[in-house]
Amino acid sequence: MQASNTFKKAFLKRMLLGLQLAGFSSKSMTVQERKSAIKLSADVAMACARGSANWSRAIIADLSKQEKNKVLLRSILRKDYERLTRPCHHTWKIPRSKKILKRSFRVCSRRRKGLRAPQGLATSVLARVLVKKRTRVLKRLVPGGESLDGSYLLDETLDYAISLRVQVDLMQRLSKAFEASKVGQERIHMLTNEDF
């Protein structure tokens, strides 16, 4: 899957706006300040470009908790600031049926009583444990993933991974463009200073 051109354009627009508002071109900024300005601009741009995904709202809500980010966030988000900084309280839990709960209770009670479970059941229990472990890891990796369950978590993870890929691609392109403009400016400066 690939991100749309609309997403890429929105991302780039917000990214450049964030860098401009952060005073990225200012010579008084330290390397650490520039690094944090780039990271903040990239994260906010990615989250804004994506819109209403759970992970994007979680990123913006998390960034808005830090006092030093609020001014830049307000400037980048503008009218969307209030809506996007509100914490997202709804969860996407899959309703469990009573049948499934009864069946899992029976399996657990068999294990507790020491009854030997059939071989196929043991492997399915092991598989279930592995899936739960990996799900917990995914929930920690994806912003806002703690409140997601099942297929919603997978959808958000896929969406987040695609957005991160776009972020990396656009950051590399911006880096090349800045480097090319810097080299071009140096050449112009050298040409204007040459003695004829």
C-alpha positions as CSV (number, residue, x, y, z in Angstrom):
1,M,0.0,0.0,0.0
2,Q,1.1,3.5,-0.7
3,A,0.0,6.9,0.6
4,S,-1.9,9.2,-1.7
5,N,-0.4,12.3,-3.3
6,T,-2.9,14.4,-1.3
7,F,-1.5,13.0,1.9
8,K,2.1,13.7,0.8
9,K,1.2,17.3,-0.3
10,A,-0.6,18.0,3.0
11,F,2.4,16.5,4.9
12,L,4.9,18.6,3.1
13,K,2.9,21.8,3.4
14,R,2.6,21.4,7.2
15,M,6.2,20.3,7.6
16,L,7.5,23.4,5.8
17,L,5.1,25.6,7.8
18,G,6.3,24.0,11.0
19,L,10.0,24.5,10.1
20,Q,9.3,28.1,9.1
21,L,7.4,28.9,12.3
22,A,10.1,27.2,14.5
23,G,12.6,29.6,13.0
24,F,14.6,26.7,11.5
25,S,16.7,29.1,9.3
26,S,17.7,31.2,12.3
27,K,21.4,31.2,12.9
28,S,20.9,31.6,16.7
29,M,19.5,28.0,17.0
30,T,21.7,25.3,18.5
31,V,22.0,21.9,16.8
32,Q,19.8,20.4,19.5
33,E,17.1,23.1,19.0
34,R,17.1,22.5,15.3
35,K,16.9,18.7,15.8
36,S,13.9,19.0,18.1
37,A,12.2,21.6,15.8
38,I,12.6,19.2,12.8
39,K,11.3,16.3,14.9
40,L,8.3,18.2,16.2
41,S,7.4,19.6,12.8
42,A,7.7,16.2,11.1
43,D,5.5,14.5,13.8
44,V,2.9,17.2,13.7
45,A,2.8,17.3,9.9
46,M,2.4,13.6,9.7
47,A,-0.4,13.5,12.3
48,C,-2.2,16.5,10.7
49,A,-1.9,15.1,7.2
50,R,-3.4,11.8,8.3
51,G,-6.3,13.5,10.1
52,S,-8.6,11.4,12.3
53,A,-6.7,8.2,12.8
54,N,-6.3,7.2,16.4
55,W,-2.5,7.2,16.3
56,S,-2.4,10.8,14.8
57,R,-4.7,12.1,17.5
58,A,-2.6,10.3,20.2
59,I,0.6,12.0,18.8
60,I,-0.9,15.4,18.8
61,A,-2.4,15.0,22.3
62,D,0.9,13.8,23.6
63,L,2.9,16.6,22.1
64,S,0.4,19.2,23.4
65,K,1.0,18.1,27.0
66,Q,4.5,19.7,26.8
67,E,4.3,23.4,27.5
68,K,7.2,24.2,25.1
69,N,5.3,22.7,22.1
70,K,2.0,24.4,22.6
71,V,2.8,27.7,20.8
72,L,4.2,25.9,17.7
73,L,1.3,23.4,17.7
74,R,-1.3,26.2,17.8
75,S,0.5,27.9,14.9
76,I,0.7,24.8,12.8
77,L,-2.8,23.4,13.6
78,R,-4.6,26.7,13.7
79,K,-8.3,26.1,13.8
80,D,-7.9,22.3,14.3
81,Y,-5.9,22.8,17.5
82,E,-8.7,22.4,20.0
83,R,-10.3,19.4,18.2
84,L,-7.1,17.5,17.7
85,T,-5.6,18.1,21.2
86,R,-8.6,16.7,23.0
87,P,-7.7,13.2,24.2
88,C,-9.5,10.4,22.4
89,H,-11.4,8.4,25.0
90,H,-13.3,6.1,22.8
91,T,-12.0,2.6,22.5
92,W,-12.4,0.1,19.8
93,K,-13.1,-3.1,21.7
94,I,-14.6,-6.1,20.0
95,P,-17.6,-7.3,21.8
96,R,-17.1,-10.9,23.0
97,S,-19.9,-13.3,22.9
98,K,-21.0,-15.4,25.9
99,K,-20.3,-18.6,24.0
100,I,-16.6,-17.7,23.5
101,L,-16.2,-16.7,27.2
102,K,-17.8,-19.9,28.4
103,R,-15.5,-22.0,26.1
104,S,-12.4,-20.2,27.3
105,F,-13.5,-20.6,30.9
106,R,-13.8,-24.4,30.3
107,V,-10.2,-24.5,28.8
108,C,-8.8,-22.6,31.8
109,S,-10.6,-24.7,34.3
110,R,-9.3,-27.9,32.6
111,R,-5.8,-26.6,32.9
112,R,-6.3,-25.8,36.6
113,K,-7.8,-29.2,37.4
114,G,-4.8,-30.9,35.8
115,L,-6.8,-32.7,33.2
116,R,-4.8,-33.5,30.1
117,A,-5.9,-31.4,27.1
118,P,-5.9,-32.9,23.7
119,Q,-2.8,-32.1,21.6
120,G,-4.5,-29.8,19.2
121,L,-5.8,-27.7,22.1
122,A,-2.4,-27.3,23.6
123,T,-1.0,-25.8,20.3
124,S,-3.9,-23.5,20.0
125,V,-3.4,-22.3,23.5
126,L,0.3,-21.7,22.8
127,A,-0.6,-19.8,19.6
128,R,-3.1,-17.7,21.5
129,V,-0.4,-16.8,24.1
130,L,2.1,-15.8,21.3
131,V,-0.6,-13.7,19.6
132,K,-1.4,-11.9,22.9
133,K,2.3,-11.1,23.5
134,R,2.8,-9.7,20.0
135,T,-0.4,-7.7,20.3
136,R,0.9,-6.2,23.6
137,V,4.1,-5.2,21.8
138,L,2.1,-3.6,18.9
139,K,-0.1,-1.7,21.3
140,R,3.1,-0.1,22.8
141,L,4.6,0.7,19.4
142,V,1.6,2.4,17.8
143,P,0.6,5.8,19.4
144,G,-2.9,5.4,20.9
145,G,-2.7,1.6,20.4
146,E,-3.4,0.8,24.1
147,S,-7.1,1.4,23.6
148,L,-7.4,-0.6,20.4
149,D,-8.2,-4.2,20.0
150,G,-8.1,-6.8,17.2
151,S,-8.4,-5.8,13.6
152,Y,-8.6,-2.1,14.5
153,L,-5.1,-2.4,16.0
154,L,-3.8,-4.0,12.7
155,D,-5.5,-1.3,10.6
156,E,-3.9,1.5,12.7
157,T,-0.5,-0.2,12.7
158,L,-0.6,-0.5,8.9
159,D,-1.7,3.1,8.5
160,Y,1.0,4.3,10.9
161,A,3.7,2.3,9.1
162,I,2.7,3.8,5.8
163,S,2.7,7.3,7.2
164,L,6.2,6.7,8.8
165,R,7.5,5.5,5.4
166,V,6.1,8.7,3.8
167,Q,7.7,10.8,6.5
168,V,11.1,9.2,5.9
169,D,10.8,9.7,2.1
170,L,9.8,13.3,2.4
171,M,12.5,14.1,5.0
172,Q,15.1,12.6,2.6
173,R,13.8,14.6,-0.3
174,L,13.9,17.8,1.9
175,S,17.4,17.1,3.0
176,K,18.5,16.6,-0.6
177,A,16.8,19.8,-1.6
178,F,18.3,21.8,1.2
179,E,21.7,20.4,0.3
180,A,21.3,21.2,-3.3
181,S,20.2,24.8,-2.6
182,K,23.2,25.2,-0.2
183,V,25.6,24.0,-2.8
184,G,23.9,26.3,-5.4
185,Q,24.2,29.3,-3.1
186,E,27.9,28.6,-2.5
187,R,28.6,28.4,-6.2
188,I,26.8,31.7,-6.8
189,H,28.7,33.2,-4.0
190,M,32.0,31.9,-5.4
191,L,31.2,33.2,-8.9
192,T,30.3,36.7,-7.6
193,N,33.5,37.0,-5.6
194,E,35.8,35.9,-8.4
195,D,38.1,38.5,-10.0
196,F,37.6,38.9,-13.7
